[in-house]
């Protein structure tokens, strides 16, 4: 359904993000990652897209790439970083020194 809507409105970032999330849920995480990579270039300040891309990467175990996305997200939406504390998609990154640093910088900025 989302794919059909996306074909009708290919310029909709909201639909594109929803499609990526649907791919994640369907277990097509690598395809979703590829689409997120392209979309983040086209929409470099889309909070929902960056957050969900980081979720996708973290769940795949691509920790460094997930943290890269979180650092970019932090630059334009630092408040969103706090949500990673309770999101189970980030369970595998919370003890990483780089994540702790991102969180500390976020807390300091607010």
Secondary structure, DSSP 8 states (H G I E B T S, - for coil): -HHHHHHH-TT-HHHHHHHHHHHHHTT-HHHHHHHHHHHHHH-TT-HHHHHHHHHHHHHTT-HHHHHHHHHHHHHH-HHHHGGGGT-GGGTTTTTSHHHHHHHHHHHHH-
